[in-house]
Amino acid sequence: MKFLLLCFISCSFFASADIYKCEKNGVVSFTDKPCASSNKEKKPAYITPKYLTFKWGSTACEDLKYWKVAVDNIEAKTSMPFQDTDKHCKYLRENTIVLGVLEKHKYKNIEFGQIQASNGKKYWIELPAVLPITSERTIRPNDWFTDIRDIK
């Protein structure tokens, strides 16, 4: 009995760490350390990323720069605006589980979110394109698998 009580108290202690919401150059991130003094800081945020499933799939890029190029190409009305994303990004299938949203970034009024796949890699997706969220949970699912495929 004492062992169970000790485990409960220990878990409660570790679960109460502060989470800081930091913003730098329009990118929002969450950390367990205070933000650099030049950042906007909201202390503490107490936001825990959740395991999410989105209704729709999306292009998923490890580097946000490929999304920015695509947005610029669409704005310039080029004939193949997604040429770079097709070469360097993957496709996040619909109804697959991800951990997120870890960070958000707005570029030319389009909101992107960083998610983590079950393989440990982080990807940027266009948030409005994948909504609505069809399920969310705070505990890691036993069957966590993120279906990320090559774009062909």
Secondary structure, 3 states (H helix, E strand, C coil): CHHHHHHHHHHHHHHCCCCEEEEECCEEEEECCCCCCCCEEECCCCCCCEEEEECCCEEEECCCHHHHHHHHHHHCCCCCCCHHHHHHCEEECCCCEEEEEEEEEEECCEEEEEEECCCCCEEEEEHHHHCCEEEEECCCCCCCCCCEEECC
